[in-house]
Amino acid sequence: MSKDDASRIQSAADRHPESDSAQSGFAERAQSAADRSENDDVDTGDDGQR
């Protein structure tokens, strides 16, 4: 998941705080997934090895 994806999810949750997604903590999990994905991109070299 990209940072842009997580940002869109967070914005939607902020606009509709009573929604199931906002109340379930999905936005926080999306941000965490985006952070992990970004870290994976940094750790991986051209050969795909860490």
C-alpha positions as CSV (number, residue, x, y, z in Angstrom):
1,M,0.0,0.0,0.0
2,S,1.4,3.4,-0.9
3,K,1.4,6.5,1.3
4,D,-1.1,8.1,-1.1
5,D,-3.5,5.2,-0.6
6,A,-3.2,5.5,3.2
7,S,-3.7,9.2,3.0
8,R,-6.9,8.8,1.0
9,I,-8.2,6.2,3.5
10,Q,-7.3,8.6,6.4
11,S,-9.1,11.5,4.7
12,A,-12.2,9.4,4.2
13,A,-12.2,8.3,7.8
14,D,-11.8,12.0,8.9
15,R,-14.7,13.0,6.8
16,H,-16.9,10.2,8.1
17,P,-15.8,9.4,11.6
18,E,-18.9,7.3,12.3
19,S,-18.2,4.9,9.4
20,D,-17.4,1.3,10.0
21,S,-13.9,1.8,8.5
22,A,-13.1,4.8,10.6
23,Q,-14.3,3.1,13.8
24,S,-12.5,-0.2,13.1
25,G,-9.0,1.4,13.0
26,F,-8.6,0.6,9.3
27,A,-7.0,4.0,8.6
28,E,-4.3,3.3,11.2
29,R,-3.6,-0.1,9.8
30,A,-3.4,1.3,6.3
31,Q,-0.8,3.8,7.5
32,S,1.1,1.1,9.1
33,A,1.0,-1.0,5.9
34,A,2.2,2.0,3.9
35,D,5.1,2.5,6.4
36,R,6.1,-1.1,6.1
37,S,5.9,-1.0,2.3
38,E,8.1,2.1,2.2
39,N,10.6,0.5,4.5
40,D,10.7,-2.6,2.3
41,D,11.3,-0.5,-0.7
42,V,14.3,1.2,1.0
43,D,15.8,-2.2,2.2
44,T,15.6,-3.9,-1.1
45,G,18.5,-3.4,-3.5
46,D,18.5,-3.9,-7.3
47,D,19.0,-7.7,-6.8
48,G,15.8,-7.9,-4.7
49,Q,17.8,-9.1,-1.6
50,R,17.8,-7.5,1.8
